[in-house]
Amino acid sequence: MIRILPFLILLFLFSCQEQDTPNGCNVANPIEDLPWLKELIKSNSDINWVPYFYLVQGTYGDQTVFSVLNCCPFCRTVPQILDCQGNVIAKASITEVTNQKIIWKPAESLCN
């Protein structure tokens, strides 16, 4: 299942609807200003599960982090916490991420 997570992340991120984004990673708009994050969103347009996924920005320790979350009723995924360079923070848990805010979800999102 862990091998499918990067695919799910990519799939969810393509068809996007931008939201108000908090500042982080020393950029005004992480979705536009972080190339790895922008590419992650653009690379997943053809996946049927896109409406179940959304992107959250938060704080882990003293750093800004991102996580792809979902409301998928049939998916068993483990959220990955990514730093400003797109590296997975292996020891992080989504329960340890504070100040979580949705910064992207697809226009056809099924998540509330």
Backbone as JSON Lines, residues from 0, in Angstrom:
{"i":0,"aa":"M","n":[0.82,-1.18,0.0],"ca":[0.0,0.0,0.0],"c":[0.87,1.26,0.0]}
{"i":1,"aa":"I","n":[2.04,1.18,0.63],"ca":[2.92,2.34,0.69],"c":[3.4,2.7,-0.72]}
{"i":2,"aa":"R","n":[3.57,1.72,-1.58],"ca":[4.0,2.0,-2.95],"c":[2.92,2.72,-3.74]}
{"i":3,"aa":"I","n":[1.68,2.51,-3.39],"ca":[0.57,3.15,-4.1],"c":[0.36,4.59,-3.64]}
{"i":4,"aa":"L","n":[0.84,4.94,-2.46],"ca":[0.63,6.27,-1.91],"c":[1.18,7.38,-2.81]}
{"i":5,"aa":"P","n":[2.42,7.29,-3.31],"ca":[2.89,8.36,-4.2],"c":[1.99,8.51,-5.44]}
{"i":6,"aa":"F","n":[1.53,7.38,-5.96],"ca":[0.63,7.43,-7.1],"c":[-0.67,8.14,-6.73]}
{"i":7,"aa":"L","n":[-1.2,7.82,-5.55],"ca":[-2.43,8.45,-5.1],"c":[-2.24,9.94,-4.88]}
{"i":8,"aa":"I","n":[-1.09,10.29,-4.36],"ca":[-0.78,11.71,-4.15],"c":[-0.78,12.43,-5.48]}
{"i":9,"aa":"L","n":[-0.12,11.85,-6.45],"ca":[-0.06,12.47,-7.76],"c":[-1.43,12.53,-8.4]}
{"i":10,"aa":"L","n":[-2.19,11.49,-8.27],"ca":[-3.51,11.43,-8.87],"c":[-4.45,12.48,-8.32]}
{"i":11,"aa":"F","n":[-4.38,12.72,-7.07],"ca":[-5.29,13.66,-6.42],"c":[-4.97,15.1,-6.76]}
{"i":12,"aa":"L","n":[-3.75,15.37,-7.06],"ca":[-3.3,16.74,-7.14],"c":[-3.5,17.47,-8.46]}
{"i":13,"aa":"F","n":[-3.93,16.82,-9.51],"ca":[-3.94,17.49,-10.8],"c":[-5.03,18.52,-10.98]}
{"i":14,"aa":"S","n":[-6.24,18.12,-10.91],"ca":[-7.37,19.01,-11.17],"c":[-7.59,19.9,-9.96]}
{"i":15,"aa":"C","n":[-7.05,21.11,-9.99],"ca":[-6.99,21.87,-8.76],"c":[-7.88,23.09,-8.72]}
{"i":16,"aa":"Q","n":[-8.25,23.4,-7.5],"ca":[-8.95,24.64,-7.19],"c":[-8.16,25.25,-6.06]}
{"i":17,"aa":"E","n":[-7.53,26.38,-6.32],"ca":[-6.7,26.98,-5.3],"c":[-7.56,27.65,-4.24]}
{"i":18,"aa":"Q","n":[-7.06,27.62,-3.02],"ca":[-7.72,28.22,-1.88],"c":[-6.78,29.3,-1.34]}
{"i":19,"aa":"D","n":[-7.26,30.04,-0.34],"ca":[-6.38,30.98,0.32],"c":[-5.24,30.19,0.94]}
{"i":20,"aa":"T","n":[-4.01,30.58,0.63],"ca":[-2.89,29.81,1.13],"c":[-2.12,30.6,2.16]}
{"i":21,"aa":"P","n":[-1.81,29.98,3.29],"ca":[-0.97,30.66,4.27],"c":[0.47,30.7,3.75]}
{"i":22,"aa":"N","n":[1.21,31.67,4.21],"ca":[2.62,31.75,3.79],"c":[3.41,30.64,4.47]}
{"i":23,"aa":"G","n":[4.37,30.11,3.77],"ca":[5.23,29.08,4.31],"c":[6.39,28.84,3.37]}
{"i":24,"aa":"C","n":[7.44,28.29,3.9],"ca":[8.63,27.96,3.11],"c":[9.22,29.19,2.44]}
{"i":25,"aa":"N","n":[8.99,30.35,3.02],"ca":[9.5,31.62,2.49],"c":[8.99,31.91,1.1]}
{"i":26,"aa":"V","n":[7.77,31.49,0.8],"ca":[7.12,31.8,-0.47],"c":[5.72,32.33,-0.18]}
{"i":27,"aa":"A","n":[5.22,33.17,-1.07],"ca":[3.89,33.74,-0.9],"c":[2.79,32.73,-1.2]}
{"i":28,"aa":"N","n":[3.01,31.88,-2.21],"ca":[2.0,30.91,-2.62],"c":[2.69,29.57,-2.89]}
{"i":29,"aa":"P","n":[2.68,28.66,-1.92],"ca":[3.41,27.39,-2.08],"c":[3.0,26.6,-3.34]}
{"i":30,"aa":"I","n":[1.73,26.63,-3.69],"ca":[1.27,25.86,-4.85],"c":[1.91,26.36,-6.14]}
{"i":31,"aa":"E","n":[2.11,27.65,-6.24],"ca":[2.73,28.23,-7.44],"c":[4.24,28.37,-7.32]}
{"i":32,"aa":"D","n":[4.72,28.61,-6.11],"ca":[6.13,28.97,-5.92],"c":[7.06,27.81,-5.57]}
{"i":33,"aa":"L","n":[6.51,26.66,-5.23],"ca":[7.34,25.48,-4.97],"c":[7.21,24.55,-6.17]}
{"i":34,"aa":"P","n":[8.24,24.49,-7.02],"ca":[8.14,23.71,-8.26],"c":[7.74,22.25,-8.04]}
{"i":35,"aa":"W","n":[8.26,21.6,-7.03],"ca":[7.93,20.19,-6.79],"c":[6.45,20.02,-6.44]}
{"i":36,"aa":"L","n":[5.89,20.98,-5.71],"ca":[4.49,20.9,-5.32],"c":[3.58,21.2,-6.52]}
{"i":37,"aa":"K","n":[3.97,22.18,-7.3],"ca":[3.21,22.52,-8.5],"c":[3.21,21.34,-9.48]}
{"i":38,"aa":"E","n":[4.34,20.7,-9.65],"ca":[4.44,19.54,-10.55],"c":[3.61,18.37,-10.02]}
{"i":39,"aa":"L","n":[3.64,18.17,-8.74],"ca":[2.86,17.1,-8.13],"c":[1.38,17.28,-8.44]}
{"i":40,"aa":"I","n":[0.9,18.48,-8.36],"ca":[-0.5,18.78,-8.65],"c":[-0.8,18.58,-10.14]}
{"i":41,"aa":"K","n":[0.06,19.07,-11.0],"ca":[-0.18,19.0,-12.44],"c":[-0.1,17.59,-13.01]}
{"i":42,"aa":"S","n":[0.63,16.72,-12.39],"ca":[0.92,15.42,-12.97],"c":[-0.17,14.37,-12.77]}
{"i":43,"aa":"N","n":[-1.29,14.73,-12.18],"ca":[-2.29,13.72,-11.83],"c":[-3.69,13.99,-12.35]}
{"i":44,"aa":"S","n":[-3.83,14.34,-13.58],"ca":[-5.14,14.73,-14.1],"c":[-6.05,13.57,-14.47]}
{"i":45,"aa":"D","n":[-5.53,12.41,-14.74],"ca":[-6.33,11.32,-15.27],"c":[-6.76,10.27,-14.25]}
{"i":46,"aa":"I","n":[-6.66,10.57,-13.01],"ca":[-6.97,9.57,-11.99],"c":[-8.39,9.76,-11.48]}
{"i":47,"aa":"N","n":[-9.14,8.7,-11.39],"ca":[-10.54,8.76,-10.98],"c":[-10.74,9.08,-9.51]}
{"i":48,"aa":"W","n":[-9.71,8.96,-8.7],"ca":[-9.85,9.19,-7.26],"c":[-9.59,10.64,-6.87]}
{"i":49,"aa":"V","n":[-9.3,11.48,-7.83],"ca":[-8.96,12.87,-7.54],"c":[-9.96,13.55,-6.61]}
{"i":50,"aa":"P","n":[-11.27,13.36,-6.77],"ca":[-12.21,14.08,-5.9],"c":[-12.09,13.76,-4.41]}
{"i":51,"aa":"Y","n":[-11.36,12.7,-4.06],"ca":[-11.24,12.31,-2.67],"c":[-10.02,12.89,-1.95]}
{"i":52,"aa":"F","n":[-9.15,13.54,-2.68],"ca":[-7.89,14.0,-2.1],"c":[-7.82,15.51,-1.99]}
{"i":53,"aa":"Y","n":[-7.02,15.97,-1.01],"ca":[-6.79,17.39,-0.83],"c":[-5.42,17.6,-0.18]}
{"i":54,"aa":"L","n":[-4.91,18.81,-0.3],"ca":[-3.57,19.14,0.18],"c":[-3.67,20.06,1.39]}
{"i":55,"aa":"V","n":[-2.95,19.7,2.44],"ca":[-2.97,20.46,3.69],"c":[-1.57,21.0,3.97]}
{"i":56,"aa":"Q","n":[-1.52,22.24,4.44],"ca":[-0.28,22.83,4.92],"c":[-0.41,22.99,6.42]}
{"i":57,"aa":"G","n":[0.68,22.75,7.13],"ca":[0.66,22.89,8.57],"c":[2.06,23.11,9.11]}
{"i":58,"aa":"T","n":[2.19,22.9,10.41],"ca":[3.47,23.09,11.07],"c":[3.83,21.82,11.83]}
{"i":59,"aa":"Y","n":[5.06,21.37,11.61],"ca":[5.6,20.22,12.34],"c":[6.86,20.71,13.02]}
{"i":60,"aa":"G","n":[6.86,20.71,14.32],"ca":[7.99,21.31,15.04],"c":[8.0,22.79,14.74]}
{"i":61,"aa":"D","n":[9.08,23.25,14.13],"ca":[9.17,24.67,13.76],"c":[9.2,24.87,12.25]}
{"i":62,"aa":"Q","n":[8.8,23.85,11.49],"ca":[8.86,23.97,10.04],"c":[7.5,23.81,9.37]}
{"i":63,"aa":"T","n":[7.36,24.44,8.22],"ca":[6.15,24.3,7.41],"c":[6.2,22.95,6.71]}
{"i":64,"aa":"V","n":[5.07,22.26,6.7],"ca":[4.99,20.95,6.06],"c":[3.71,20.85,5.25]}
{"i":65,"aa":"F","n":[3.68,19.85,4.37],"ca":[2.54,19.59,3.52],"c":[2.18,18.12,3.62]}
{"i":66,"aa":"S","n":[0.9,17.83,3.47],"ca":[0.46,16.45,3.48],"c":[-0.73,16.31,2.56]}
{"i":67,"aa":"V","n":[-0.76,15.21,1.82],"ca":[-1.9,14.89,0.98],"c":[-2.81,14.0,1.82]}
{"i":68,"aa":"L","n":[-4.02,14.46,2.03],"ca":[-4.99,13.72,2.82],"c":[-6.16,13.34,1.93]}
{"i":69,"aa":"N","n":[-7.05,12.5,2.45],"ca":[-8.19,12.1,1.65],"c":[-9.39,11.78,2.51]}
{"i":70,"aa":"C","n":[-10.54,11.76,1.85],"ca":[-11.79,11.34,2.48],"c":[-12.32,10.13,1.73]}
{"i":71,"aa":"C","n":[-11.44,9.39,1.13],"ca":[-11.77,8.23,0.31],"c":[-12.31,7.1,1.19]}
{"i":72,"aa":"P","n":[-13.54,6.64,0.92],"ca":[-14.14,5.61,1.77],"c":[-13.55,4.22,1.56]}
{"i":73,"aa":"F","n":[-12.82,4.0,0.48],"ca":[-12.29,2.67,0.17],"c":[-10.77,2.65,0.06]}
{"i":74,"aa":"C","n":[-10.13,3.74,0.41],"ca":[-8.66,3.81,0.34],"c":[-8.06,3.61,1.72]}
{"i":75,"aa":"R","n":[-7.01,2.85,1.77],"ca":[-6.25,2.7,3.02],"c":[-4.89,3.32,2.78]}
{"i":76,"aa":"T","n":[-4.76,4.56,3.14],"ca":[-3.51,5.27,2.91],"c":[-2.96,5.8,4.21]}
{"i":77,"aa":"V","n":[-1.69,6.0,4.24],"ca":[-1.0,6.61,5.38],"c":[-0.48,7.95,4.88]}
{"i":78,"aa":"P","n":[-0.9,9.03,5.51],"ca":[-0.43,10.34,5.04],"c":[1.08,10.48,5.18]}
{"i":79,"aa":"Q","n":[1.67,11.08,4.16],"ca":[3.09,11.4,4.22],"c":[3.21,12.88,4.51]}
{"i":80,"aa":"I","n":[4.12,13.22,5.38],"ca":[4.39,14.61,5.72],"c":[5.63,15.02,4.93]}
{"i":81,"aa":"L","n":[5.51,16.09,4.15],"ca":[6.6,16.54,3.28],"c":[7.1,17.91,3.74]}
{"i":82,"aa":"D","n":[8.41,18.1,3.69],"ca":[8.98,19.39,4.04],"c":[8.95,20.33,2.84]}
{"i":83,"aa":"C","n":[9.52,21.5,2.98],"ca":[9.48,22.51,1.92],"c":[10.25,22.12,0.66]}
{"i":84,"aa":"Q","n":[11.1,21.12,0.74],"ca":[11.82,20.64,-0.43],"c":[11.15,19.42,-1.04]}
{"i":85,"aa":"G","n":[10.07,18.95,-0.45],"ca":[9.35,17.78,-0.95],"c":[9.87,16.47,-0.4]}
{"i":86,"aa":"N","n":[10.72,16.53,0.61],"ca":[11.25,15.32,1.24],"c":[10.27,14.81,2.3]}
{"i":87,"aa":"V","n":[10.1,13.5,2.36],"ca":[9.23,12.9,3.37],"c":[9.91,12.97,4.73]}
{"i":88,"aa":"I","n":[9.18,13.4,5.72],"ca":[9.67,13.4,7.1],"c":[9.19,12.09,7.71]}
{"i":89,"aa":"A","n":[10.06,11.12,7.74],"ca":[9.69,9.75,8.09],"c":[9.12,9.6,9.49]}
{"i":90,"aa":"K","n":[9.62,10.36,10.43],"ca":[9.19,10.2,11.82],"c":[7.91,10.97,12.15]}
{"i":91,"aa":"A","n":[7.43,11.79,11.23],"ca":[6.28,12.64,11.5],"c":[4.97,11.87,11.37]}
{"i":92,"aa":"S","n":[4.02,12.26,12.18],"ca":[2.66,11.72,12.13],"c":[1.71,12.89,11.91]}
{"i":93,"aa":"I","n":[0.64,12.66,11.19],"ca":[-0.31,13.73,10.91],"c":[-0.9,14.3,12.2]}
{"i":94,"aa":"T","n":[-0.95,13.5,13.24],"ca":[-1.47,14.0,14.52],"c":[-0.52,15.0,15.18]}
{"i":95,"aa":"E","n":[0.73,15.03,14.73],"ca":[1.72,15.97,15.28],"c":[1.79,17.27,14.48]}
{"i":96,"aa":"V","n":[1.05,17.34,13.38],"ca":[1.05,18.54,12.55],"c":[-0.02,19.48,13.09]}
{"i":97,"aa":"T","n":[0.39,20.69,13.42],"ca":[-0.53,21.69,13.96],"c":[-0.84,22.74,12.89]}
{"i":98,"aa":"N","n":[-1.79,23.59,13.2],"ca":[-2.17,24.69,12.3],"c":[-2.49,24.21,10.89]}
{"i":99,"aa":"Q","n":[-3.17,23.09,10.79],"ca":[-3.48,22.52,9.48],"c":[-4.53,23.36,8.75]}
{"i":100,"aa":"K","n":[-4.26,23.6,7.48],"ca":[-5.18,24.36,6.63],"c":[-5.16,23.76,5.24]}
{"i":101,"aa":"I","n":[-6.35,23.54,4.69],"ca":[-6.44,23.04,3.31],"c":[-6.0,24.16,2.38]}
{"i":102,"aa":"I","n":[-5.0,23.86,1.54],"ca":[-4.53,24.87,0.59],"c":[-4.9,24.5,-0.85]}
{"i":103,"aa":"W","n":[-5.36,23.28,-1.06],"ca":[-5.81,22.88,-2.39],"c":[-6.74,21.69,-2.29]}
{"i":104,"aa":"K","n":[-7.78,21.72,-3.09],"ca":[-8.6,20.55,-3.34],"c":[-9.23,20.73,-4.71]}
{"i":105,"aa":"P","n":[-9.57,19.63,-5.38],"ca":[-10.11,19.76,-6.73],"c":[-11.5,20.4,-6.71]}
{"i":106,"aa":"A","n":[-11.85,21.03,-7.81],"ca":[-13.16,21.67,-7.91],"c":[-14.28,20.68,-7.66]}
{"i":107,"aa":"E","n":[-14.08,19.44,-8.08],"ca":[-15.1,18.4,-7.92],"c":[-14.92,17.6,-6.62]}
{"i":108,"aa":"S","n":[-14.31,18.2,-5.64],"ca":[-14.01,17.51,-4.39],"c":[-15.28,16.95,-3.73]}
{"i":109,"aa":"L","n":[-15.15,15.74,-3.21],"ca":[-16.23,15.1,-2.46],"c":[-16.0,15.21,-0.96]}
{"i":110,"aa":"C","n":[-14.91,15.87,-0.57],"ca":[-14.58,16.03,0.84],"c":[-15.19,17.33,1.36]}
{"i":111,"aa":"N","n":[-15.69,17.3,2.57],"ca":[-16.26,18.51,3.18],"c":[-15.21,19.34,3.85]}
